[in-house]
Amino acid sequence: MAHRIITQVVITGTRVLGRAFAEAYKQASASQQYARQSAKGGSGASNNFASSGLTLDEACKILNVKPPQGGQTDMENVMERFKSLFDKNDPAKGGSFYLQSKVLRARERIELEVREAKEAAETEAELKEGWRPKVWKDR
């Protein structure tokens, strides 16, 4: 009688583990395929949700600032709004850590957009005037 119970426990345990491993394999395979498709999509698709899934429009709405036009924005205004909202949502003052982190991610997203536009403009300007290496000459 005891051997039947032990056998049933072993068989049931094997089935449960087998199903768990099969499900984990399916999820890993799906994750790998998703990563492969994201890599093929290029930087355009991943750039939209660069900072923790925030789009540029969402970041601007959170901080209540205008979206950067041509990569140019008033960063002083962005930093002023960021500091104000970040301090208001301080958990020590009864604020929300979640809202505080959203404000931080919004600022990072706007900074990323401005930085990328600036780098693109610098690259474009360098291409127009040609590459000139910086050479240090003896003085």
NORDAVEN-V714154 format. One record per run of one state. SS is the DSSP state (alpha for helix, beta for strand, coil for the rest). FROM is the first residue (numbers start at 1). LEN is the number of residues. If there is no record, write none. Layout:
ss=(SS	SS)
from=(FROM	FROM)
len=(LEN	LEN)
//
This chain:
ss=(coil	alpha	coil	alpha	coil	beta	coil	beta	coil	alpha	coil	beta	coil	beta	coil	alpha	coil	alpha	coil	alpha	coil)
from=(1	2	42	43	49	51	52	54	55	56	64	69	70	72	73	75	89	91	94	97	130)
len=(1	40	1	6	2	1	2	1	1	8	5	1	2	1	2	14	2	3	3	33	10)
//
